[in-house]
Amino acid sequence: MKKVVVTVIGSDRVGIVAGVAAELAKYNVNILDISQTILDGIFNMTLICDMENASAPLQEMQDAFEKLGKELGVEVRAQLADIFYAMHRI
């Protein structure tokens, strides 16, 4: 399984979860786990996704998420989960 971590942070507004989920579906990326919280109006969401069957490479998705983030007024990042696993092995 090729896992990717997607993080979203910014001012809370309607449509953030829907926008990110729709973008993932567009690339045939499956959401495995999702955590979201709002603290004092700041929206924060982390998703663990499976991109084994993704229809595009990670770089293309990262570019699309950058554009989506600007549209939604948040910052959206996608990174390989291996990076996070490696950081916590030490």
Secondary structure, DSSP 8 states (H G I E B T S, - for coil): --EEEEEEEEE--TTHHHHHHHHHHHTT-EEEEEEEEEETTEEEEEEEEE-TT-SS-HHHHHHHHHHHHHHHTEEEEEEEHHHHHHHTT-
